[in-house]
């Protein structure tokens, strides 16, 4: 994808305007109410469909059965240990991916020769799905946590690296040349010229990488057998404990929501000076 075709990270799409000319925004309380209403509709459907026989309850338990199983899970130490294993693997993989992606992106993007030398390699490796590496990591590490870590780091690094490369390419060449004319060191140029421009791309890469890292951590636990919630889901499914499997899936979904909320909060905090964040807060 050409750099000129990418949108600025965090930049909202142009809103559709009503006849009056100004975009309509629902009040925050109304948006929250609509979200709760939609959730209640889904829960009601999950409760009614198995009870009426529209769906086989052996494959889709009622929402009340799933909720009861979830309440039982919250009292089990094994469950909380699995949650800790999943979050630990996710956080470690994300931290390593951020370090590699930000450092590598700044270096590669700032040195034209290095960017030219690595562009074909990046475009070749980036589309390779992380799940294609599962046989390799199983051969190397078996079902140890290192298998999940390799998959998480590989998948999440590309989300950060590519965004940082776009950010460095978006730096104003006049500002960069001016800094060079004043004999700024490379470190000073990176801190005062490149980093402020690349920061919106970095936080966007972080938000994307956080979600991808969680997906790959759960996938590795499901397929490879690494300790965590994914392994618990696989065990529940293979043993026929269907309500337990769905309760664990609900937990994974809730963790995903919390990760997304935390990543967006971190993005807004780091980008309070950015026009897109100011417009969002004003709206």
C-alpha positions in Angstrom: 0.0 0.0 0.0 1.4 3.4 -0.9 2.1 5.7 2.0 0.0 8.4 0.3 -3.0 6.1 0.5 -2.9 5.6 4.3 -5.1 7.5 6.7 -3.6 9.5 9.6 -3.8 7.3 12.7 -6.7 8.3 14.9 -8.2 10.4 12.1 -11.9 9.9 12.1 -13.8 9.2 8.9 -15.8 12.1 7.5 -19.2 12.0 9.2 -22.4 12.0 7.3 -24.0 15.4 7.8 -27.8 15.9 8.1 -29.7 18.6 6.3 -28.8 21.1 8.9 -25.1 20.8 8.1 -23.8 19.8 11.6 -23.1 16.1 12.4 -25.4 14.6 15.0 -23.8 12.9 18.1 -25.8 10.8 20.5 -25.2 11.8 24.1 -22.8 9.5 26.0 -25.6 8.2 28.2 -27.8 7.4 25.2 -24.9 5.5 23.5 -24.3 3.5 26.7 -28.0 2.7 26.9 -28.1 1.5 23.3 -25.1 -0.7 24.0 -26.7 -2.3 27.0 -29.9 -2.8 25.1 -28.1 -4.6 22.3 -26.3 -6.8 24.9 -29.6 -7.7 26.6 -31.1 -8.7 23.3 -28.2 -11.1 22.6 -28.5 -12.6 26.1 -32.2 -13.0 25.7 -31.8 -14.8 22.4 -29.2 -17.1 23.9 -31.6 -18.0 26.6 -34.7 -18.5 24.4 -33.2 -20.4 21.4 -32.0 -23.5 23.4 -35.1 -23.6 25.5 -37.4 -23.6 22.5 -35.4 -26.3 20.7 -34.4 -24.0 17.8 -30.8 -24.8 18.8 -29.6 -28.0 20.3 -28.8 -27.2 24.0 -26.0 -29.8 23.8 -24.1 -27.4 21.5 -25.4 -24.1 22.7 -26.4 -23.9 26.4 -28.7 -21.3 27.8 -27.3 -18.0 28.9 -28.3 -18.8 32.5 -26.4 -22.1 32.4 -23.3 -20.3 31.1 -23.6 -17.6 33.8 -23.9 -20.2 36.5 -20.8 -22.0 35.2 -19.0 -18.6 35.0 -19.9 -18.0 38.7 -18.4 -21.4 39.6 -15.2 -20.6 37.6 -14.6 -17.4 39.6 -14.2 -19.6 42.7 -11.5 -21.9 41.3 -7.9 -21.2 41.8 -7.0 -23.1 38.6 -9.1 -20.6 36.6 -7.3 -17.6 38.0 -4.0 -19.3 37.4 -5.0 -19.7 33.7 -6.0 -16.1 33.5 -2.6 -15.1 34.9 -0.8 -17.3 32.4 -2.7 -15.7 29.5 -2.2 -12.2 30.6 1.5 -12.8 31.4 2.2 -14.2 28.0 0.2 -11.4 26.3 2.0 -8.6 28.2 5.5 -10.0 27.6 4.9 -10.6 23.9 3.4 -7.2 23.5 6.3 -5.5 25.3 8.9 -7.2 23.2 7.0 -6.4 20.0 6.7 -2.8 20.9 10.5 -2.6 21.6 11.4 -4.3 18.3 8.8 -2.4 16.3 9.5 1.1 17.6 13.3 0.8 17.6 13.4 -1.0 14.2 10.9 1.3 12.6 12.8 4.5 13.7 16.1 3.1 12.5 14.9 1.7 9.2 12.7 4.7 8.4 15.4 7.2 9.2 18.1 5.6 7.0 17.1 5.6 3.3 19.6 2.9 2.4 18.4 0.7 5.2 14.8 1.3 4.2 15.6 0.3 0.6 17.5 -2.8 1.7 14.8 -4.1 3.9 11.6 -3.1 2.0 11.4 -6.3 0.0 12.1 -8.5 3.0 9.4 -6.7 5.1 6.8 -7.0 2.3 7.6 -10.7 1.9 7.5 -11.6 5.6 4.6 -9.4 6.7 1.8 -11.3 4.9 2.9 -14.7 6.4 0.2 -15.6 9.0 1.5 -16.4 12.4 -0.4 -19.6 12.6 1.7 -20.9 9.7 4.6 -20.9 12.2 2.9 -23.2 14.6 4.5 -26.4 13.3 7.9 -24.7 13.6 7.5 -23.4 17.1 6.1 -26.8 18.2 9.2 -28.5 16.9 11.5 -25.9 18.6 9.7 -25.4 22.0 6.9 -28.0 22.2 4.0 -26.8 24.4 6.2 -24.5 26.5 5.3 -20.8 26.9 8.1 -19.9 24.4 5.9 -21.2 21.6 3.2 -18.7 22.3 5.7 -16.0 22.9 7.3 -16.4 19.4 3.8 -16.3 17.8 2.7 -13.3 19.7 5.9 -11.3 19.1 6.0 -12.2 15.4 2.4 -11.1 14.8 2.4 -8.0 17.0 5.7 -6.7 15.8 4.5 -6.1 12.2 1.5 -4.0 13.5 4.0 -1.7 15.2 6.8 -1.7 12.7 4.7 -0.9 9.7 2.9 2.0 11.5 6.2 3.5 12.7 7.6 3.3 9.2 4.6 5.2 7.9 5.1 7.7 10.7 8.8 8.3 9.9 7.9 8.7 6.2 5.4 11.4 7.2 8.0 13.6 8.7 8.3 17.0 7.1 11.5 17.0 5.1 11.9 20.7 5.6 12.0 20.3 9.3 14.4 17.4 9.1 16.7 19.4 6.7 16.6 22.4 9.0 17.6 20.3 12.0 20.5 18.9 10.0 21.6 22.4 8.9 21.8 23.3 12.5 24.0 20.3 13.1 21.6 18.4 15.3 22.8 14.9 16.2 20.8 11.9 14.9 19.5 11.4 18.4 18.4 15.0 18.7 16.6 14.8 15.3 14.9 11.6 16.3 13.7 13.1 19.6 12.6 16.6 18.4 11.6 16.0 14.8 10.9 12.4 14.0 9.3 11.2 17.3 6.5 13.9 17.5 5.4 13.0 14.0 5.7 9.3 14.5 3.9 9.2 17.9 0.4 9.0 16.5 1.4 6.1 14.4 3.1 4.4 17.4 0.0 4.6 19.6 -2.1 3.3 16.7 0.4 0.4 16.3 0.2 -0.3 20.0 -3.6 -0.5 19.9 -3.6 -2.9 17.0 -0.7 -4.9 18.4 -2.5 -5.3 21.8 -5.5 -7.0 20.1 -3.4 -9.1 17.8 -1.2 -10.3 20.7 -4.2 -11.4 22.7 -5.6 -13.3 19.7 -2.3 -15.1 19.1 -1.8 -15.9 22.8 -5.2 -17.6 23.0 -4.6 -19.4 19.6 -1.3 -20.8 20.8 -3.0 -22.0 24.0 -5.8 -23.6 22.0 -3.7 -25.3 19.4 -0.3 -25.8 20.9 -1.5 -26.5 24.5 0.4 -23.7 26.2 -1.0 -23.1 29.7 -3.7 -20.5 29.8 -7.4 -19.8 29.1 -7.1 -21.3 25.6 -5.9 -24.6 26.9 -8.8 -24.5 29.4 -11.3 -24.0 26.6 -9.8 -26.9 24.6 -9.9 -29.2 27.6 -13.6 -28.2 28.4 -14.5 -28.8 24.7 -12.8 -32.2 24.5 -14.4 -33.4 27.8 -17.9 -32.4 26.7 -18.2 -29.6 29.4 -20.0 -27.3 27.0 -21.3 -24.7 29.5 -17.8 -24.4 30.9 -16.3 -23.9 27.4 -18.8 -21.1 26.7 -18.1 -19.5 30.1 -14.4 -19.5 29.3 -15.1 -18.0 25.9 -17.1 -15.2 27.7 -14.1 -14.5 29.9 -11.8 -14.3 26.9 -14.2 -11.8 25.3 -14.3 -9.7 28.4 -10.5 -9.6 28.6 -10.5 -8.5 24.9 -12.9 -5.7 25.7 -10.8 -4.6 28.7 -7.6 -4.7 26.5 -9.3 -2.5 23.9 -10.6 0.0 26.4 -7.2 0.2 28.1 -5.4 0.6 24.8 -7.8 3.4 23.7 -7.4 5.1 27.1 -3.6 5.0 26.7 -3.9 6.3 23.2 -6.1 9.3 24.3 -3.7 10.1 27.2 -0.6 10.0 25.0 -2.3 12.0 22.2 -4.2 14.6 24.2 -2.5 17.3 22.1 -3.6 15.7 18.7 -6.5 17.4 16.8 -8.3 14.1 16.3 -8.4 13.4 20.1 -9.5 16.9 20.8 -12.4 16.6 18.2 -13.4 13.3 19.8 -13.5 14.7 23.3 -15.3 17.8 22.1 -17.9 15.6 20.3 
